[in-house]
Amino acid sequence: MKRRPLAAKMKVLLSVCFLLSLVASFSAELLSDSTSPDDELLVQLQLQQPEEDLFSCGCDSAEEHTSQSSSNDTPAPERALCQPCNPPPALQPEEDTPEEEAVTSDAEEPEVVHEEGGEDADDGPASTVGEAEDEDELESAEEQEDAAPKTEEEPEELPDTDAAESEDEVDSILEEGELEEIDAVESTIEPEDKAASEPEEDESEGGEDEASGPAVRDRSHIDETLRLASAEPSAEYTAAIKKLLSIYHTAIKPVEQAFKYNELRQHEVTDGEITSKPMVLFLGPWSVGKSSMINYLLGLHSTSQELYTGAEPTTSEYTVVMHGEKTRTIEGIVMAADSSRSFSPLEKFGQGFLERLVGIEMPHKLLERVTFVDTPGIIENRKQQERGYPYNEVCQWFIDRADLIFLVFDPTKLDVGGELEMLFKQMKGRESQIRLILNKADSLSTQDLMRVYGALFWSMAPLVNVTEPPRVYVSSFWPQDYAVDTSRELFMKEEISLLEDLNQVIENQIENKIAFIRQHGIRVRIHALLVDRYLQTYYDRLGWFSDPHEVFQDIVTDPDKYYIFKSILAKTNVSKFDLPDKEAYQDFFGVNPVSSFKQLSQHCSWSGGCLLDKLEKAISQQLPALLSSVSKDTSAPTKSSVAPAPPAAGACEGPQCEEKPKNRWRRQ
């Protein structure tokens, strides 16, 4: 065999290297094509959720790479079956994938092997061995050319396990992609739904806030019970007030001035007091709900005119709430200086009290018919001197002029102290005007309420010296609704009963004023008779050589020795229960000397008559006649054009069948 030249051997090696490079590039393209769908899915998933890892990655170290070659000298390129751990080339184009690195490394290895083989062939000593090697190399090159198409099909002929794993991974990727697309669509829809549902949620939240907050009680029954819609003063009322003023000025006031009655009783009746509206006085311990009750009756809750309330002692002033054309606050000094009002006599209690007197005027239907007076709470652990004014004397002034007295308590303040006991002594003789109110009753259960009700009567029993117990109203007088699981029906009935009682006082205001003036005239008459009796006894005991001061002092010190009070009882229309105290006249004559008075017989004239006769005529004739005329006007039925229906068969007829008048003070 002829030995081939070296140039021929180099050509063969170059051709083989060229073929190997073509095979390597072709296999790399196949690998890139097979991984492109996965890469696209990865890119989509990473674009949708760039901040999270979509799936775990990693190559199995035990996995064997398949190699394809026809000889041991030329290994076939290897293909990695694991998923890439790094971001896809679309996101990081500068980095090379692991498959490309593996392919390039495999493509470089055959060149090194063949060069080493070529060097060995050149150094081979025997020609036969070199020829055999050349033939083997040619055969291997031909076999590699035949095997090249097989390498194109080999990516599809992967092991079953690897194929199954890759298919599962692809399916999972697709499913995750679909789910993420659905989530993305829902996320685009949810903002619109939220935007549409936000107003509903706001409305529902607002409703819940309103429901969770305290509900406001309906006040329609107050207007209906008090008849505020038809609260108009009638002409009969105005005429009766004018006639009452005339009787007072002509018959009663002259006797008052002649015998200085105001200095004895400290009760001066003014024109403003006669023409004033009925007064409702609120008394009781501190923070029992007196101011809250006024706010509730007038509907001042959550308004600028609302009286200040709180759990601590808040009211330190006497607040007079009355009607006015506009809302304003009047100082006590201005109220006392105005003679048209009924508060001018309050000046005698000093400037310290007037600074604690406040008037509030506001336009309100209820205030056109009544005036409310809110007083400071009774504090048992405080001395009288610390108030800065005579508390008991001021309370006595308001008690004498009040048409209705609300004595308010709550379940936590049922104790009786010095101030409250003194108030009950001052209210002696006015038990018919007192109304006890157990406020905040809805804060207790039914069983506890019964116990508190009994404790209230037990505390009040030693103070109220009357055979019939006073009327007690049990309810909760404030704007908020009654508490749940309480006696709501009972509280509402008690409230309506109290409103009816208040309305009765308002409607009977002219009758009450006539009765008050008549009672005042009786006291003035008794005072005039007593002063006249003191003067008569003094002049009888005064001798030519006796000391006038000693004689009169003896009479004033021991009036029973001279039968002064017993002689007054012999007069008609005089009751022993109406007689004043003996000690009061000691002080009275200590200030007013006996020489400053005249006897009743000296207060008579030919033209005007006697003062005592006028006073007795007013008490026994004029005032009762005025009262009867007013009662007829108020009880007269309204005229109707429709004739009354005839009585039914068997019905009772005649005056004896008329319905008896009901006693408004008797519980029905």
C-alpha positions in Angstrom: 0.0 0.0 0.0 1.2 3.3 -0.9 1.6 5.8 1.9 -0.6 8.8 1.6 1.0 12.2 1.7 0.6 14.5 4.7 -1.4 17.1 2.7 -4.1 14.5 2.0 -4.3 13.7 5.7 -4.8 17.3 6.6 -7.6 17.7 4.1 -9.4 14.7 5.7 -9.0 16.2 9.2 -10.3 19.6 8.0 -13.3 18.0 6.4 -14.1 16.0 9.5 -13.8 19.1 11.7 -16.1 21.0 9.5 -18.7 18.3 9.6 -18.4 18.2 13.4 -19.0 21.9 13.7 -22.0 21.7 11.5 -23.4 18.9 13.6 -22.8 20.9 16.8 -24.5 24.1 15.5 -27.5 22.1 14.2 -28.0 20.4 17.5 -27.7 23.7 19.3 -30.5 25.2 17.1 -32.7 22.2 17.9 -32.1 22.6 21.6 -32.9 26.3 21.4 -36.1 25.6 19.4 -37.2 23.0 21.9 -36.8 25.3 24.9 -38.4 28.5 23.3 -42.0 27.7 24.4 -40.9 27.3 28.0 -38.9 30.4 27.8 -41.9 32.4 26.5 -44.0 31.1 29.3 -41.4 32.0 31.8 -41.1 35.5 30.4 -44.9 35.9 30.6 -45.1 34.7 34.1 -42.2 36.9 35.2 -43.8 40.0 33.5 -47.0 39.3 35.4 -45.3 38.7 38.8 -41.8 40.0 38.5 -41.3 40.1 42.3 -41.9 36.4 43.0 -40.4 33.1 41.9 -43.0 31.2 39.9 -41.6 27.7 40.4 -38.6 26.0 41.8 -35.7 25.1 39.6 -32.7 22.9 39.7 -31.0 20.1 37.9 -30.9 16.5 39.2 -27.4 15.6 39.9 -28.1 12.0 39.4 -29.5 12.6 35.9 -27.4 11.1 33.1 -26.8 13.0 29.9 -27.2 11.0 26.7 -24.3 11.0 24.3 -24.4 9.9 20.7 -21.2 8.9 18.9 -20.1 6.2 16.7 -16.7 5.9 18.4 -15.0 6.6 21.7 -13.0 9.4 20.2 -15.8 11.8 19.2 -18.4 12.3 22.0 -21.8 13.6 21.0 -23.1 16.9 22.5 -25.0 16.7 25.7 -28.5 18.2 26.5 -29.5 19.3 30.0 -33.0 18.4 30.9 -33.4 20.8 33.9 -35.2 24.1 33.8 -33.2 27.3 33.9 -32.8 28.9 37.3 -31.8 32.3 35.9 -34.2 34.7 34.3 -34.9 34.0 30.6 -32.7 35.5 27.9 -35.5 38.1 27.1 -34.9 39.7 30.5 -31.1 39.3 30.6 -29.7 39.1 27.1 -26.1 39.6 28.1 -25.8 36.2 30.0 -25.5 32.9 28.2 -27.7 30.0 29.0 -26.2 26.8 30.4 -27.2 24.8 27.3 -25.2 27.1 25.0 -22.2 26.8 27.3 -22.5 23.0 27.3 -22.8 23.0 23.5 -19.8 25.2 22.9 -17.7 23.2 25.3 -18.6 20.0 23.5 -17.9 21.5 20.1 -14.3 22.4 21.2 -13.4 19.0 22.6 -13.3 17.1 19.3 -10.7 19.4 17.8 -8.3 18.8 20.6 -8.7 15.1 20.3 -8.2 15.0 16.6 -5.1 17.2 16.8 -3.7 14.8 19.3 -4.6 11.9 17.1 -3.0 13.7 14.1 0.2 14.2 16.0 0.2 10.5 16.9 -0.4 9.5 13.3 2.6 11.6 12.2 4.8 10.0 14.7 3.6 6.4 13.9 6.5 4.1 12.9 4.7 1.6 10.8 2.9 2.4 7.5 0.4 -0.4 7.9 -0.8 1.0 11.2 -1.1 4.5 9.8 -3.1 3.2 6.8 -5.4 1.2 9.1 -5.9 4.3 11.2 -6.7 6.4 8.1 -9.3 3.9 6.9 -10.8 3.8 10.4 -11.0 7.6 10.4 -12.7 7.6 7.0 -15.2 5.0 8.1 -16.0 6.9 11.3 -16.5 10.1 9.3 -19.0 8.3 7.1 -20.8 6.9 10.0 -21.0 10.3 11.6 -22.5 11.7 8.5 -25.1 8.9 8.6 -25.7 9.5 12.3 -26.3 13.3 11.9 -30.0 13.0 11.0 -30.5 10.7 13.9 -29.3 13.5 16.2 -32.1 15.6 14.9 -34.7 13.1 16.0 -33.0 12.3 19.3 -34.5 15.2 21.3 -37.9 13.6 20.8 -36.6 10.1 21.8 -35.8 11.2 25.4 -36.4 8.8 28.3 -40.0 8.3 29.4 -39.4 9.7 32.9 -37.8 12.8 31.6 -40.5 13.3 29.1 -43.2 12.8 31.7 -41.5 15.2 34.1 -41.1 17.9 31.4 -44.8 17.5 30.3 -46.0 17.8 33.9 -43.8 20.9 34.4 -45.2 22.4 31.2 -48.8 21.6 32.2 -48.2 23.1 35.6 -46.7 26.2 34.1 -49.7 26.6 31.7 -52.2 26.1 34.5 -50.4 28.7 36.7 -50.4 31.0 33.7 -54.1 30.6 33.2 -54.8 31.1 36.9 -52.7 34.2 36.9 -54.4 35.6 33.8 -57.8 35.0 35.6 -56.5 36.7 38.7 -55.3 39.6 36.5 -58.8 39.9 35.0 -60.5 39.7 38.3 -58.1 42.3 39.7 -59.1 44.7 36.9 -62.8 44.1 37.7 -62.5 44.3 41.5 -61.6 48.1 41.6 -64.7 48.9 39.7 -66.8 46.7 42.0 -65.2 48.2 45.0 -65.8 51.7 43.7 -69.5 50.8 43.1 -69.9 49.2 46.5 -68.1 52.0 48.4 -71.2 54.2 48.7 -73.3 51.3 49.9 -70.7 50.4 52.5 -70.5 54.0 53.6 -74.3 54.1 53.9 -74.3 50.8 55.8 -71.5 52.1 58.1 -73.4 55.3 58.7 -76.5 53.3 59.5 -74.6 51.2 61.9 -73.1 54.3 63.5 -76.6 55.7 64.0 -77.9 52.4 65.3 -75.0 52.1 67.7 -75.4 55.6 69.0 -78.1 56.6 71.4 -81.5 56.9 69.8 -83.5 60.1 70.3 -86.9 59.7 71.8 -90.0 60.9 70.1 -91.4 64.2 71.6 -94.8 64.3 69.8 -96.7 63.3 72.9 -95.4 66.4 74.7 -97.0 68.7 72.2 -100.2 66.7 72.2 -100.5 66.5 76.0 -99.6 70.1 76.6 -101.7 71.3 73.7 -99.1 73.6 72.4 -100.7 74.0 69.0 -103.6 75.9 70.4 -101.8 77.9 73.1 -103.3 81.3 72.6 -104.4 83.6 75.4 -108.1 84.2 75.4 -109.9 87.5 75.9 -111.6 86.2 79.0 -108.1 85.5 80.5 -107.0 89.1 79.8 -110.2 90.6 81.3 -109.9 88.4 84.4 -106.3 89.5 85.0 -107.2 93.2 84.7 -110.1 92.8 87.2 -107.8 90.9 89.6 -105.3 93.8 89.5 -108.0 96.3 90.2 -109.2 94.3 93.3 -105.7 94.0 94.6 -104.8 97.7 94.2 -108.1 99.0 95.7 -108.7 96.5 98.6 -105.5 94.7 99.6 -102.5 96.9 98.8 -103.6 99.9 101.0 -103.8 97.6 104.0 -100.4 96.2 103.2 -98.9 99.6 103.2 -100.7 100.9 106.2 -99.5 98.0 108.5 -96.2 97.2 106.7 -97.1 93.6 106.0 -94.1 93.2 103.7 -91.7 93.7 106.5 -93.3 90.8 108.4 -93.6 88.2 105.8 -91.1 89.5 103.3 -93.6 88.6 100.6 -94.4 91.6 98.4 -96.9 91.0 95.6 -96.2 93.0 92.5 -98.1 93.6 89.3 -95.5 91.5 87.5 -96.2 88.6 89.8 -99.9 88.8 89.1 -99.6 88.9 85.4 -96.7 86.4 85.2 -97.1 82.9 83.8 -97.2 79.8 86.1 -93.8 79.0 87.6 -92.5 75.5 87.8 -89.7 75.1 90.4 -87.1 72.3 90.1 -85.4 71.3 93.4 -83.3 68.3 94.4 -79.7 67.0 94.9 -77.0 67.7 92.4 -76.8 65.9 89.0 -80.1 64.1 89.3 -81.4 65.4 85.9 -83.1 68.7 86.7 -81.4 70.6 83.8 -81.8 67.6 81.5 -85.5 67.5 82.2 -85.9 71.1 81.2 -83.9 70.5 78.0 -86.2 67.5 77.2 -89.4 69.4 77.8 -88.3 72.3 75.6 -86.5 70.2 73.0 -83.2 71.9 73.5 -81.1 68.8 73.0 -78.0 69.4 70.8 -78.9 73.1 70.3 -77.1 76.3 71.3 -79.7 77.1 73.9 -79.2 73.8 75.7 -78.7 74.1 79.5 -75.3 72.7 80.5 -75.5 69.3 82.1 -72.9 66.9 83.5 -72.2 64.2 86.1 -70.6 66.7 88.4 -72.4 69.6 90.2 -72.8 71.9 87.2 -75.6 74.3 88.0 -74.4 76.8 90.6 -76.9 79.5 89.5 -80.6 80.1 89.6 -81.6 79.9 86.0 -85.0 81.3 85.0 -86.1 80.1 81.5 -88.9 82.3 80.2 -90.5 83.4 76.9 -89.0 86.2 74.8 -89.1 87.5 71.2 -85.5 86.3 70.6 -83.0 84.2 72.4 -80.9 86.1 74.8 -79.4 85.9 78.3 -80.3 88.5 81.0 -78.2 89.2 84.1 -79.8 89.0 87.5 -79.1 92.6 88.2 -81.1 93.6 85.1 -84.0 91.3 86.1 -84.2 92.7 89.6 -84.2 96.3 88.2 -87.1 95.7 85.8 -90.3 96.5 87.7 -92.4 94.8 85.0 -91.1 91.5 86.0 -91.9 89.5 89.1 -88.2 89.3 90.2 -87.7 92.8 91.5 -88.1 91.8 95.2 -85.0 89.6 94.9 -82.8 92.7 95.4 -83.1 92.3 99.1 -80.9 89.2 99.0 -77.9 91.2 98.0 -75.6 91.5 95.1 -74.0 88.1 95.9 -77.2 86.4 95.0 -78.0 88.6 91.9 -74.6 87.6 90.5 -75.9 84.0 90.6 -79.2 84.8 89.0 -79.5 84.3 85.3 -82.5 84.7 82.9 -82.8 83.0 79.5 -85.4 84.2 77.0 -86.3 82.3 73.9 -89.3 81.9 71.6 -91.0 78.7 72.5 -94.7 77.6 72.6 -94.4 76.0 76.0 -92.7 79.1 77.5 -95.7 81.2 76.4 -97.6 79.3 79.0 -95.1 78.5 81.8 -91.8 79.6 83.3 -89.1 77.1 84.4 -86.7 77.8 87.3 -83.6 75.6 87.6 -82.0 75.8 91.1 -78.5 74.7 92.3 -78.3 71.2 93.6 -78.6 70.4 97.2 -75.1 69.6 98.6 -75.3 68.1 102.1 -71.7 68.3 102.9 -71.4 72.1 102.4 -72.1 74.8 104.9 -74.6 77.6 104.2 -71.9 80.3 104.6 -69.9 78.9 101.6 -72.7 79.7 99.1 -72.3 83.4 99.6 -76.0 84.2 99.9 -79.0 83.0 102.1 -79.8 79.8 100.3 -82.9 78.9 102.4 -84.4 82.3 102.2 -84.0 82.4 98.5 -85.6 79.0 98.1 -88.4 80.2 100.3 -89.1 83.1 98.0 -89.3 80.8 95.0 -91.4 78.2 96.9 -94.0 80.9 97.8 -94.4 81.9 94.2 -94.2 78.5 92.5 -97.4 76.9 91.1 -95.7 73.5 90.9 -92.6 72.1 92.6 -90.7 69.2 91.1 -88.5 67.5 93.7 -86.2 65.4 91.6 -84.2 62.4 92.8 -82.2 59.6 91.2 -81.4 56.0 92.4 -78.0 57.1 93.7 -79.0 60.1 95.7 -81.8 59.2 98.2 -80.1 60.4 101.4 -81.6 63.2 103.4 -79.5 66.0 105.0 -79.8 69.3 106.6 -80.6 71.4 103.5 -83.2 69.0 102.2 -84.9 68.8 105.6 -85.0 72.6 105.8 -86.6 72.7 102.4 -89.4 70.4 103.5 -90.0 72.6 106.5 -90.3 75.6 104.2 -92.7 73.7 101.9 -95.0 73.0 104.8 -98.6 73.9 103.8 -97.8 73.4 100.1 -97.8 69.7 99.9 -100.4 69.8 97.2 -97.9 71.5 94.9 -95.1 69.0 95.5 -94.4 66.3 92.9 -91.6 63.7 93.7 -89.8 62.5 90.6 -87.6 59.4 90.6 -85.5 60.1 87.5 -83.1 57.8 85.6 -85.4 54.8 86.3 -84.4 53.0 83.1 -80.9 52.5 84.5 -82.2 49.9 86.9 -83.8 46.5 86.6 -87.4 46.0 87.6 -86.4 44.4 90.9 -83.9 47.1 91.8 -86.4 49.8 90.8 -88.9 48.4 93.3 -86.3 48.5 96.1 -85.2 52.1 95.2 -88.9 53.1 95.1 -89.4 51.8 98.7 -86.1 53.4 99.9 -87.3 56.8 98.5 -90.6 56.6 100.5 -88.7 55.5 103.6 -86.4 58.6 103.3 -89.3 61.0 102.6 -91.7 59.7 105.3 -90.3 61.7 108.2 -90.2 64.9 106.2 -93.7 64.8 104.6 -96.2 65.2 107.5 -99.4 64.5 105.6 -101.9 61.6 105.7 -101.8 61.0 102.0 -98.3 60.2 100.5 -97.2 62.6 97.8 -97.4 61.6 94.1 -94.2 60.0 92.8 -93.5 59.8 89.0 -91.0 57.1 88.0 -89.4 57.6 84.5 -86.4 58.8 82.7 -86.7 62.4 81.6 -84.1 63.1 79.0 -83.9 63.1 75.1 -82.4 59.6 74.7 -84.6 56.5 74.3 -85.3 54.2 77.2 -82.8 51.5 77.9 -83.5 48.0 76.6 -85.2 45.3 78.8 -86.9 48.0 81.0 -90.5 48.9 81.7 -90.9 51.2 78.7 -94.7 51.2 78.8 -94.7 52.1 82.5 -92.2 54.9 82.0 -94.2 56.4 79.1 -97.4 56.3 81.1 -95.7 58.0 84.0 -94.3 60.7 81.8 -97.7 61.3 80.2 -99.3 61.5 83.6 -96.7 64.1 84.7 -97.4 66.1 81.5 -101.1 66.0 82.2 -100.5 67.3 85.7 -98.4 70.1 84.3 -101.0 71.0 81.7 -103.7 71.1 84.4 -101.7 73.7 86.3 -101.2 75.7 83.1 -104.9 75.7 82.2 -105.9 76.6 85.8 -103.4 79.4 86.1 -106.0 82.2 86.3 -107.9 80.2 89.0 -104.7 79.7 90.9 -103.8 83.4 90.7 -107.2 84.4 92.1 -106.9 81.8 94.9 -103.3 83.1 95.7 -104.4 86.7 95.9 -107.3 85.8 98.1 -105.0 83.8 100.4 -102.7 86.7 100.5 -105.6 89.1 101.4 -106.5 86.8 104.3 -103.0 86.9 105.7 -102.9 90.7 105.3 -106.3 90.9 107.2 -105.0 88.8 110.0 -101.8 90.9 110.3 -103.9 94.1 110.4 -106.1 92.7 113.1 -103.1 91.6 115.2 -101.4 94.9 114.9 -104.7 96.6 115.8 -105.0 94.4 118.9 -101.5 95.1 120.0 -102.2 98.8 119.7 -105.5 98.6 121.6 -103.9 96.6 124.4 -101.0 99.1 124.6 -103.3 102.1 124.9 -105.4 100.3 127.5 -102.4 99.5 129.7 -100.7 102.8 129.3 -101.2 105.0 132.4 -100.3 108.5 133.3 -97.2 107.6 135.2 -96.2 104.3 133.3 -93.2 104.0 131.0 -94.6 103.5 127.4 -91.6 101.4 126.4 -91.8 99.0 129.3 -95.6 98.6 128.8 -95.3 97.8 125.1 -92.3 95.5 125.7 -94.3 93.5 128.3 -97.1 93.1 125.8 -94.8 91.9 123.0 -92.9 89.5 125.2 -95.9 87.7 126.6 -98.9 88.2 124.2 -100.9 85.3 125.7 -101.0 87.2 129.0 -103.2 89.8 127.3 -105.1 87.3 125.1 -104.0 88.9 121.9 -104.1 85.9 119.6 -107.1 84.3 121.3 -109.1 87.5 120.7 -108.3 87.3 117.0 -109.7 83.8 116.7 -113.1 85.1 117.8 -113.3 87.0 114.6 -115.0 85.4 111.6 -113.0 83.8 108.8 -109.9 83.4 110.9 -108.3 80.0 111.5 -105.7 79.3 114.2 -103.6 77.5 111.5 -103.3 80.8 109.7 -101.9 82.7 112.7 -98.2 83.7 112.5 -95.6 82.9 115.1 -95.4 85.1 118.2 -91.6 85.5 117.9 -92.2 87.1 114.5 -93.9 90.0 116.0 -91.2 90.5 118.6 -88.8 91.2 115.7 -91.4 93.1 113.8 -92.1 95.6 116.6 -88.4 95.7 117.4 -87.8 97.3 114.0 -91.1 99.3 113.7 -92.1 101.3 116.8 -95.6 101.3 118.0 -96.0 105.0 117.4 -95.7 104.4 113.6 -99.1 102.7 113.4 -102.7 103.7 113.6 -105.7 101.7 114.7 -108.1 100.3 112.1 -110.9 102.7 113.3 -108.7 105.6 112.2 -108.3 104.3 108.6 -111.9 105.1 107.7 -113.3 108.1 105.8 -116.8 109.3 104.7 -116.0 109.0 101.0 -113.8 105.9 100.8 -115.0 103.9 103.8 -112.8 101.7 106.0 -109.8 99.8 104.7 -110.8 96.6 106.7 -114.3 96.7 105.2 -112.9 96.8 101.6 -110.5 94.0 102.4 -113.2 91.8 103.8 -115.5 92.5 100.9 -112.8 91.6 98.4 -112.1 88.3 100.3 -115.7 87.3 100.8 -117.4 88.6 97.7 -115.3 90.0 94.9 -112.6 87.4 94.5 -115.1 84.4 94.8 -117.3 86.0 92.2 -114.4 86.5 89.8 -113.3 82.9 90.3 -116.8 81.6 89.5 -117.1 83.7 86.4 -113.7 82.4 85.1 -114.7 78.8 85.9 -117.9 79.2 83.9 -116.1 80.6 80.9 -113.6 77.8 80.8 -116.2 75.1 81.3 -118.8 76.5 78.9 -119.3 74.2 75.9 -118.6 75.4 72.4 -121.6 76.4 70.4 -122.5 74.1 67.5 -125.0 74.4 64.7 -125.7 70.7 64.8 -128.6 69.9 67.1 -127.9 67.4 69.8 -129.1 63.9 69.2 -132.2 62.8 71.2 -131.6 60.6 74.2 -131.9 56.9 73.6 -134.8 54.9 74.9 -134.4 54.1 78.6 -131.6 56.6 79.0 -131.4 58.7 82.2 -132.5 62.3 81.9 -132.4 65.3 84.2 -129.8 67.1 86.3 -129.5 64.1 88.7 -128.0 62.1 85.8 -125.2 64.5 85.0 -121.7 63.1 85.4 -120.0 64.1 88.6 -116.9 66.2 88.3 -113.7 64.3 88.7 -111.1 65.2 91.4 -107.9 66.0 89.5 -105.8 65.3 92.6 -107.2 61.9 93.0 -105.4 59.0 91.3 -107.7 57.4 88.8 
